[in-house]
């Protein structure tokens, strides 16, 4: 599945962003980038299960290097 970011902008100026199919800390990197682009500050964060998943590709690459 493709990585996606859903952004909601409300009439009061509040912005909500949600990441989909982005594993680990990469999702927080995306949110940090949005903070910079929008000159905004995160007030609340809810981590989804994807945050706690390990990117298997990185692990496989590291194992190849160790062989």
mmCIF file as gemmi writes it, N, C-alpha and C atoms, coordinates in Angstrom:
data_model
loop_
_atom_site.group_PDB
_atom_site.id
_atom_site.type_symbol
_atom_site.label_atom_id
_atom_site.label_alt_id
_atom_site.label_comp_id
_atom_site.label_asym_id
_atom_site.label_entity_id
_atom_site.label_seq_id
_atom_site.pdbx_PDB_ins_code
_atom_site.Cartn_x
_atom_site.Cartn_y
_atom_site.Cartn_z
_atom_site.occupancy
_atom_site.B_iso_or_equiv
_atom_site.pdbx_formal_charge
_atom_site.auth_seq_id
_atom_site.auth_asym_id
_atom_site.pdbx_PDB_model_num
ATOM 1 N N . UNK Axp A 1 ? 0.829 -1.191 0 1 0 ? 1 A 1
ATOM 2 C CA . UNK Axp A 1 ? 0 0 0 1 0 ? 1 A 1
ATOM 3 C C . UNK Axp A 1 ? 0.872 1.253 0 1 0 ? 1 A 1
ATOM 4 N N . UNK Axp A 2 ? 0.353 2.285 -0.595 1 0 ? 2 A 1
ATOM 5 C CA . UNK Axp A 2 ? 1.087 3.536 -0.683 1 0 ? 2 A 1
ATOM 6 C C . UNK Axp A 2 ? 1.029 4.305 0.638 1 0 ? 2 A 1
ATOM 7 N N . UNK Axp A 3 ? 2.104 5.022 0.909 1 0 ? 3 A 1
ATOM 8 C CA . UNK Axp A 3 ? 2.125 5.892 2.075 1 0 ? 3 A 1
ATOM 9 C C . UNK Axp A 3 ? 1.273 7.116 1.761 1 0 ? 3 A 1
ATOM 10 N N . UNK Axp A 4 ? 0.455 7.539 2.741 1 0 ? 4 A 1
ATOM 11 C CA . UNK Axp A 4 ? -0.429 8.688 2.528 1 0 ? 4 A 1
ATOM 12 C C . UNK Axp A 4 ? -0.488 9.542 3.781 1 0 ? 4 A 1
ATOM 13 N N . UNK Axp A 5 ? -0.807 10.812 3.559 1 0 ? 5 A 1
ATOM 14 C CA . UNK Axp A 5 ? -1.052 11.753 4.652 1 0 ? 5 A 1
ATOM 15 C C . UNK Axp A 5 ? -2.398 12.408 4.381 1 0 ? 5 A 1
ATOM 16 N N . UNK Axp A 6 ? -3.276 12.359 5.357 1 0 ? 6 A 1
ATOM 17 C CA . UNK Axp A 6 ? -4.575 13.018 5.23 1 0 ? 6 A 1
ATOM 18 C C . UNK Axp A 6 ? -4.545 14.259 6.106 1 0 ? 6 A 1
ATOM 19 N N . UNK Axp A 7 ? -4.848 15.409 5.516 1 0 ? 7 A 1
ATOM 20 C CA . UNK Axp A 7 ? -4.827 16.675 6.24 1 0 ? 7 A 1
ATOM 21 C C . UNK Axp A 7 ? -6.233 17.255 6.233 1 0 ? 7 A 1
ATOM 22 N N . UNK Axp A 8 ? -6.698 17.63 7.418 1 0 ? 8 A 1
ATOM 23 C CA . UNK Axp A 8 ? -8.012 18.268 7.563 1 0 ? 8 A 1
ATOM 24 C C . UNK Axp A 8 ? -7.793 19.687 8.075 1 0 ? 8 A 1
ATOM 25 N N . UNK Axp A 9 ? -8.392 20.661 7.402 1 0 ? 9 A 1
ATOM 26 C CA . UNK Axp A 9 ? -8.3 22.058 7.823 1 0 ? 9 A 1
ATOM 27 C C . UNK Axp A 9 ? -9.71 22.51 8.2 1 0 ? 9 A 1
ATOM 28 N N . UNK Axp A 10 ? -9.862 22.958 9.428 1 0 ? 10 A 1
ATOM 29 C CA . UNK Axp A 10 ? -11.162 23.345 9.955 1 0 ? 10 A 1
ATOM 30 C C . UNK Axp A 10 ? -11.366 24.86 9.849 1 0 ? 10 A 1
ATOM 31 N N . UNK Axp A 11 ? -12.608 25.305 9.849 1 0 ? 11 A 1
ATOM 32 C CA . UNK Axp A 11 ? -12.901 26.743 9.726 1 0 ? 11 A 1
ATOM 33 C C . UNK Axp A 11 ? -12.224 27.613 10.789 1 0 ? 11 A 1
ATOM 34 N N . UNK Axp A 12 ? -11.968 27.042 11.975 1 0 ? 12 A 1
ATOM 35 C CA . UNK Axp A 12 ? -11.323 27.824 13.039 1 0 ? 12 A 1
ATOM 36 C C . UNK Axp A 12 ? -9.805 27.883 12.888 1 0 ? 12 A 1
ATOM 37 N N . UNK Axp A 13 ? -9.275 27.296 11.8 1 0 ? 13 A 1
ATOM 38 C CA . UNK Axp A 13 ? -7.839 27.326 11.541 1 0 ? 13 A 1
ATOM 39 C C . UNK Axp A 13 ? -7.088 26.111 12.056 1 0 ? 13 A 1
ATOM 40 N N . UNK Axp A 14 ? -7.757 25.277 12.81 1 0 ? 14 A 1
ATOM 41 C CA . UNK Axp A 14 ? -7.132 24.059 13.339 1 0 ? 14 A 1
ATOM 42 C C . UNK Axp A 14 ? -6.833 23.105 12.188 1 0 ? 14 A 1
ATOM 43 N N . UNK Axp A 15 ? -5.683 22.447 12.261 1 0 ? 15 A 1
ATOM 44 C CA . UNK Axp A 15 ? -5.269 21.5 11.231 1 0 ? 15 A 1
ATOM 45 C C . UNK Axp A 15 ? -5.02 20.15 11.892 1 0 ? 15 A 1
ATOM 46 N N . UNK Axp A 16 ? -5.576 19.095 11.313 1 0 ? 16 A 1
ATOM 47 C CA . UNK Axp A 16 ? -5.308 17.738 11.773 1 0 ? 16 A 1
ATOM 48 C C . UNK Axp A 16 ? -4.63 16.984 10.636 1 0 ? 16 A 1
ATOM 49 N N . UNK Axp A 17 ? -3.622 16.204 10.973 1 0 ? 17 A 1
ATOM 50 C CA . UNK Axp A 17 ? -2.927 15.392 9.98 1 0 ? 17 A 1
ATOM 51 C C . UNK Axp A 17 ? -2.855 13.959 10.484 1 0 ? 17 A 1
ATOM 52 N N . UNK Axp A 18 ? -3.047 13.026 9.581 1 0 ? 18 A 1
ATOM 53 C CA . UNK Axp A 18 ? -2.986 11.608 9.922 1 0 ? 18 A 1
ATOM 54 C C . UNK Axp A 18 ? -2.183 10.894 8.843 1 0 ? 18 A 1
ATOM 55 N N . UNK Axp A 19 ? -1.261 10.043 9.268 1 0 ? 19 A 1
ATOM 56 C CA . UNK Axp A 19 ? -0.457 9.29 8.314 1 0 ? 19 A 1
ATOM 57 C C . UNK Axp A 19 ? -1.022 7.881 8.17 1 0 ? 19 A 1
ATOM 58 N N . UNK Axp A 20 ? -0.83 7.323 6.998 1 0 ? 20 A 1
ATOM 59 C CA . UNK Axp A 20 ? -1.283 5.97 6.706 1 0 ? 20 A 1
ATOM 60 C C . UNK Axp A 20 ? -0.143 5.199 6.049 1 0 ? 20 A 1
ATOM 61 N N . UNK Axp A 21 ? 0.067 3.974 6.507 1 0 ? 21 A 1
ATOM 62 C CA . UNK Axp A 21 ? 1.071 3.063 5.939 1 0 ? 21 A 1
ATOM 63 C C . UNK Axp A 21 ? 2.494 3.611 6.032 1 0 ? 21 A 1
ATOM 64 N N . UNK Axp A 22 ? 2.767 4.375 7.067 1 0 ? 22 A 1
ATOM 65 C CA . UNK Axp A 22 ? 4.124 4.855 7.334 1 0 ? 22 A 1
ATOM 66 C C . UNK Axp A 22 ? 4.536 4.245 8.662 1 0 ? 22 A 1
ATOM 67 N N . UNK Axp A 23 ? 5.598 3.457 8.637 1 0 ? 23 A 1
ATOM 68 C CA . UNK Axp A 23 ? 5.995 2.712 9.828 1 0 ? 23 A 1
ATOM 69 C C . UNK Axp A 23 ? 7.034 3.456 10.651 1 0 ? 23 A 1
ATOM 70 N N . UNK Axp A 24 ? 7.013 3.165 11.94 1 0 ? 24 A 1
ATOM 71 C CA . UNK Axp A 24 ? 8.029 3.658 12.86 1 0 ? 24 A 1
ATOM 72 C C . UNK Axp A 24 ? 8.045 5.174 12.974 1 0 ? 24 A 1
ATOM 73 N N . UNK Axp A 25 ? 9.221 5.688 13.243 1 0 ? 25 A 1
ATOM 74 C CA . UNK Axp A 25 ? 9.366 7.121 13.49 1 0 ? 25 A 1
ATOM 75 C C . UNK Axp A 25 ? 9.222 7.967 12.236 1 0 ? 25 A 1
ATOM 76 N N . UNK Axp A 26 ? 9.169 7.343 11.063 1 0 ? 26 A 1
ATOM 77 C CA . UNK Axp A 26 ? 8.99 8.106 9.832 1 0 ? 26 A 1
ATOM 78 C C . UNK Axp A 26 ? 7.709 8.936 9.888 1 0 ? 26 A 1
ATOM 79 N N . UNK Axp A 27 ? 6.677 8.419 10.548 1 0 ? 27 A 1
ATOM 80 C CA . UNK Axp A 27 ? 5.414 9.169 10.618 1 0 ? 27 A 1
ATOM 81 C C . UNK Axp A 27 ? 5.601 10.465 11.395 1 0 ? 27 A 1
ATOM 82 N N . UNK Axp A 28 ? 6.397 10.451 12.453 1 0 ? 28 A 1
ATOM 83 C CA . UNK Axp A 28 ? 6.619 11.683 13.205 1 0 ? 28 A 1
ATOM 84 C C . UNK Axp A 28 ? 7.509 12.651 12.423 1 0 ? 28 A 1
ATOM 85 N N . UNK Axp A 29 ? 8.385 12.125 11.569 1 0 ? 29 A 1
ATOM 86 C CA . UNK Axp A 29 ? 9.194 12.987 10.7 1 0 ? 29 A 1
ATOM 87 C C . UNK Axp A 29 ? 8.287 13.777 9.757 1 0 ? 29 A 1
ATOM 88 N N . UNK Axp A 30 ? 7.267 13.099 9.227 1 0 ? 30 A 1
ATOM 89 C CA . UNK Axp A 30 ? 6.323 13.754 8.319 1 0 ? 30 A 1
ATOM 90 C C . UNK Axp A 30 ? 5.568 14.853 9.055 1 0 ? 30 A 1
ATOM 91 N N . UNK Axp A 31 ? 5.137 14.572 10.258 1 0 ? 31 A 1
ATOM 92 C CA . UNK Axp A 31 ? 4.396 15.568 11.034 1 0 ? 31 A 1
ATOM 93 C C . UNK Axp A 31 ? 5.292 16.763 11.359 1 0 ? 31 A 1
ATOM 94 N N . UNK Axp A 32 ? 6.564 16.515 11.669 1 0 ? 32 A 1
ATOM 95 C CA . UNK Axp A 32 ? 7.504 17.613 11.93 1 0 ? 32 A 1
ATOM 96 C C . UNK Axp A 32 ? 7.66 18.499 10.693 1 0 ? 32 A 1
ATOM 97 N N . UNK Axp A 33 ? 7.71 17.875 9.532 1 0 ? 33 A 1
ATOM 98 C CA . UNK Axp A 33 ? 7.813 18.634 8.287 1 0 ? 33 A 1
ATOM 99 C C . UNK Axp A 33 ? 6.572 19.512 8.092 1 0 ? 33 A 1
ATOM 100 N N . UNK Axp A 34 ? 5.405 18.959 8.365 1 0 ? 34 A 1
ATOM 101 C CA . UNK Axp A 34 ? 4.178 19.749 8.258 1 0 ? 34 A 1
ATOM 102 C C . UNK Axp A 34 ? 4.184 20.93 9.23 1 0 ? 34 A 1
ATOM 103 N N . UNK Axp A 35 ? 4.701 20.714 10.427 1 0 ? 35 A 1
ATOM 104 C CA . UNK Axp A 35 ? 4.806 21.816 11.394 1 0 ? 35 A 1
ATOM 105 C C . UNK Axp A 35 ? 5.621 22.965 10.804 1 0 ? 35 A 1
ATOM 106 N N . UNK Axp A 36 ? 6.737 22.616 10.181 1 0 ? 36 A 1
ATOM 107 C CA . UNK Axp A 36 ? 7.604 23.635 9.593 1 0 ? 36 A 1
ATOM 108 C C . UNK Axp A 36 ? 6.919 24.338 8.43 1 0 ? 36 A 1
ATOM 109 N N . UNK Axp A 37 ? 6.302 23.566 7.545 1 0 ? 37 A 1
ATOM 110 C CA . UNK Axp A 37 ? 5.661 24.149 6.369 1 0 ? 37 A 1
ATOM 111 C C . UNK Axp A 37 ? 4.487 25.052 6.729 1 0 ? 37 A 1
ATOM 112 N N . UNK Axp A 38 ? 3.744 24.672 7.761 1 0 ? 38 A 1
ATOM 113 C CA . UNK Axp A 38 ? 2.551 25.425 8.157 1 0 ? 38 A 1
ATOM 114 C C . UNK Axp A 38 ? 2.821 26.439 9.248 1 0 ? 38 A 1
ATOM 115 N N . UNK Axp A 39 ? 4.079 26.485 9.718 1 0 ? 39 A 1
ATOM 116 C CA . UNK Axp A 39 ? 4.426 27.338 10.851 1 0 ? 39 A 1
ATOM 117 C C . UNK Axp A 39 ? 3.455 27.072 12.002 1 0 ? 39 A 1
ATOM 118 N N . UNK Axp A 40 ? 3.318 25.779 12.34 1 0 ? 40 A 1
ATOM 119 C CA . UNK Axp A 40 ? 2.348 25.336 13.334 1 0 ? 40 A 1
ATOM 120 C C . UNK Axp A 40 ? 3.052 24.556 14.438 1 0 ? 40 A 1
ATOM 121 N N . UNK Axp A 41 ? 2.288 24.202 15.439 1 0 ? 41 A 1
ATOM 122 C CA . UNK Axp A 41 ? 2.81 23.441 16.57 1 0 ? 41 A 1
ATOM 123 C C . UNK Axp A 41 ? 1.841 22.299 16.883 1 0 ? 41 A 1
ATOM 124 N N . UNK Axp A 42 ? 2.397 21.113 17.104 1 0 ? 42 A 1
ATOM 125 C CA . UNK Axp A 42 ? 1.573 19.962 17.46 1 0 ? 42 A 1
ATOM 126 C C . UNK Axp A 42 ? 1.08 20.137 18.891 1 0 ? 42 A 1
ATOM 127 N N . UNK Axp A 43 ? -0.217 20.018 19.076 1 0 ? 43 A 1
ATOM 128 C CA . UNK Axp A 43 ? -0.807 20.137 20.408 1 0 ? 43 A 1
ATOM 129 C C . UNK Axp A 43 ? -1.144 18.775 20.991 1 0 ? 43 A 1
ATOM 130 N N . UNK Axp A 44 ? -1.406 17.805 20.123 1 0 ? 44 A 1
ATOM 131 C CA . UNK Axp A 44 ? -1.772 16.47 20.587 1 0 ? 44 A 1
ATOM 132 C C . UNK Axp A 44 ? -1.321 15.442 19.552 1 0 ? 44 A 1
ATOM 133 N N . UNK Axp A 45 ? -0.799 14.333 20.036 1 0 ? 45 A 1
ATOM 134 C CA . UNK Axp A 45 ? -0.368 13.259 19.156 1 0 ? 45 A 1
ATOM 135 C C . UNK Axp A 45 ? -0.972 11.954 19.624 1 0 ? 45 A 1
ATOM 136 N N . UNK Axp A 46 ? -1.505 11.201 18.689 1 0 ? 46 A 1
ATOM 137 C CA . UNK Axp A 46 ? -1.993 9.859 18.956 1 0 ? 46 A 1
ATOM 138 C C . UNK Axp A 46 ? -1.227 8.918 18.046 1 0 ? 46 A 1
ATOM 139 N N . UNK Axp A 47 ? -0.444 8.026 18.631 1 0 ? 47 A 1
ATOM 140 C CA . UNK Axp A 47 ? 0.355 7.104 17.835 1 0 ? 47 A 1
ATOM 141 C C . UNK Axp A 47 ? -0.475 5.884 17.457 1 0 ? 47 A 1
ATOM 142 N N . UNK Axp A 48 ? -0.421 5.546 16.185 1 0 ? 48 A 1
ATOM 143 C CA . UNK Axp A 48 ? -1.159 4.398 15.667 1 0 ? 48 A 1
ATOM 144 C C . UNK Axp A 48 ? -0.274 3.151 15.758 1 0 ? 48 A 1
ATOM 145 N N . UNK Axp A 49 ? -0.846 1.969 15.573 1 0 ? 49 A 1
ATOM 146 C CA . UNK Axp A 49 ? -0.05 0.734 15.639 1 0 ? 49 A 1
ATOM 147 C C . UNK Axp A 49 ? 1.142 0.728 14.678 1 0 ? 49 A 1
ATOM 148 N N . UNK Axp A 50 ? 1.021 1.395 13.527 1 0 ? 50 A 1
ATOM 149 C CA . UNK Axp A 50 ? 2.133 1.435 12.565 1 0 ? 50 A 1
ATOM 150 C C . UNK Axp A 50 ? 3.395 2.043 13.166 1 0 ? 50 A 1
ATOM 151 N N . UNK Axp A 51 ? 3.219 2.935 14.134 1 0 ? 51 A 1
ATOM 152 C CA . UNK Axp A 51 ? 4.377 3.565 14.768 1 0 ? 51 A 1
ATOM 153 C C . UNK Axp A 51 ? 5.268 2.521 15.438 1 0 ? 51 A 1
ATOM 154 N N . UNK Axp A 52 ? 4.654 1.499 15.967 1 0 ? 52 A 1
ATOM 155 C CA . UNK Axp A 52 ? 5.383 0.479 16.716 1 0 ? 52 A 1
ATOM 156 C C . UNK Axp A 52 ? 5.863 -0.676 15.838 1 0 ? 52 A 1
ATOM 157 N N . UNK Axp A 53 ? 5.524 -0.657 14.549 1 0 ? 53 A 1
ATOM 158 C CA . UNK Axp A 53 ? 5.971 -1.712 13.649 1 0 ? 53 A 1
ATOM 159 C C . UNK Axp A 53 ? 7.408 -1.453 13.219 1 0 ? 53 A 1
ATOM 160 N N . UNK Axp A 54 ? 8.112 -2.511 12.991 1 0 ? 54 A 1
ATOM 161 C CA . UNK Axp A 54 ? 9.502 -2.419 12.547 1 0 ? 54 A 1
ATOM 162 C C . UNK Axp A 54 ? 9.524 -2.524 11.03 1 0 ? 54 A 1
ATOM 163 N N . UNK Axp A 55 ? 10.293 -1.672 10.42 1 0 ? 55 A 1
ATOM 164 C CA . UNK Axp A 55 ? 10.423 -1.715 8.973 1 0 ? 55 A 1
ATOM 165 C C . UNK Axp A 55 ? 11.317 -2.897 8.609 1 0 ? 55 A 1
ATOM 166 N N . UNK Axp A 56 ? 10.724 -3.964 8.097 1 0 ? 56 A 1
ATOM 167 C CA . UNK Axp A 56 ? 11.454 -5.199 7.802 1 0 ? 56 A 1
ATOM 168 C C . UNK Axp A 56 ? 12.534 -4.996 6.753 1 0 ? 56 A 1
ATOM 169 N N . UNK Axp A 57 ? 12.351 -4.083 5.843 1 0 ? 57 A 1
ATOM 170 C CA . UNK Axp A 57 ? 13.339 -3.832 4.803 1 0 ? 57 A 1
ATOM 171 C C . UNK Axp A 57 ? 14.662 -3.395 5.417 1 0 ? 57 A 1
ATOM 172 N N . UNK Axp A 58 ? 14.605 -2.51 6.395 1 0 ? 58 A 1
ATOM 173 C CA . UNK Axp A 58 ? 15.821 -2.038 7.052 1 0 ? 58 A 1
ATOM 174 C C . UNK Axp A 58 ? 16.515 -3.189 7.761 1 0 ? 58 A 1
ATOM 175 N N . UNK Axp A 59 ? 15.768 -4.023 8.441 1 0 ? 59 A 1
ATOM 176 C CA . UNK Axp A 59 ? 16.362 -5.156 9.152 1 0 ? 59 A 1
ATOM 177 C C . UNK Axp A 59 ? 17.04 -6.097 8.163 1 0 ? 59 A 1
ATOM 178 N N . UNK Axp A 60 ? 16.378 -6.387 7.065 1 0 ? 60 A 1
ATOM 179 C CA . UNK Axp A 60 ? 16.968 -7.282 6.056 1 0 ? 60 A 1
ATOM 180 C C . UNK Axp A 60 ? 18.251 -6.701 5.502 1 0 ? 60 A 1
ATOM 181 N N . UNK Axp A 61 ? 18.274 -5.402 5.228 1 0 ? 61 A 1
ATOM 182 C CA . UNK Axp A 61 ? 19.465 -4.755 4.696 1 0 ? 61 A 1
ATOM 183 C C . UNK Axp A 61 ? 20.609 -4.84 5.707 1 0 ? 61 A 1
ATOM 184 N N . UNK Axp A 62 ? 20.327 -4.637 6.97 1 0 ? 62 A 1
ATOM 185 C CA . UNK Axp A 62 ? 21.363 -4.724 8.006 1 0 ? 62 A 1
ATOM 186 C C . UNK Axp A 62 ? 21.897 -6.138 8.112 1 0 ? 62 A 1
ATOM 187 N N . UNK Axp A 63 ? 21.016 -7.128 8.018 1 0 ? 63 A 1
ATOM 188 C CA . UNK Axp A 63 ? 21.462 -8.516 8.087 1 0 ? 63 A 1
ATOM 189 C C . UNK Axp A 63 ? 22.365 -8.85 6.919 1 0 ? 63 A 1
ATOM 190 N N . UNK Axp A 64 ? 22.063 -8.348 5.742 1 0 ? 64 A 1
ATOM 191 C CA . UNK Axp A 64 ? 22.908 -8.587 4.563 1 0 ? 64 A 1
ATOM 192 C C . UNK Axp A 64 ? 24.294 -8.004 4.772 1 0 ? 64 A 1
ATOM 193 N N . UNK Axp A 65 ? 24.35 -6.83 5.381 1 0 ? 65 A 1
ATOM 194 C CA . UNK Axp A 65 ? 25.642 -6.171 5.622 1 0 ? 65 A 1
ATOM 195 C C . UNK Axp A 65 ? 26.482 -6.964 6.624 1 0 ? 65 A 1
ATOM 196 N N . UNK Axp A 66 ? 25.834 -7.616 7.57 1 0 ? 66 A 1
ATOM 197 C CA . UNK Axp A 66 ? 26.561 -8.355 8.599 1 0 ? 66 A 1
ATOM 198 C C . UNK Axp A 66 ? 27.086 -9.692 8.092 1 0 ? 66 A 1
ATOM 199 N N . UNK Axp A 67 ? 26.543 -10.204 7.013 1 0 ? 67 A 1
ATOM 200 C CA . UNK Axp A 67 ? 26.968 -11.515 6.492 1 0 ? 67 A 1
ATOM 201 C C . UNK Axp A 67 ? 28.35 -11.492 5.894 1 0 ? 67 A 1
